[in-house]
Amino acid sequence: MKSGEWKERFAVAQLVRAKAGHDRGHDYLICAVSEDERWLWLVDGAGRRLSSPKRKNAAHVQPVQLCAEELAERIAAGTARDEEIKHFLSEYQRAGKKSFTKGGDK
């Protein structure tokens, strides 16, 4: 999936921010989406790992039009590591969220 191409509302490895619940404001990556896109399974690589993703109602998250393209295939295939997800999210936060560019500045 190329930047700017959004065929669905949510996609695996897309960045979302919780807008309701005790984790409001927390950033996650989507690791799975229900067929009707009502439920999302979210990971952050730290508290919510790939082995125990957080199930969250899609109405309670704000989609960010940013996808970790390099992780999407590995998450779908089950070969992604929590450290990679944690690193992606920390780069996003370090770059000041709104000014984040793909890959961050290393």
ABEGO torsion letter per residue (X at the ends): XBBGBBABABBBGBBBBBABEAABGBBBBBABBBAAGABBBBBAGBABBAABBBBBBAAABBBBBBBBAAAAAAAAAGABBAAAAAAAAAAAAAAGGAABBBGEBX
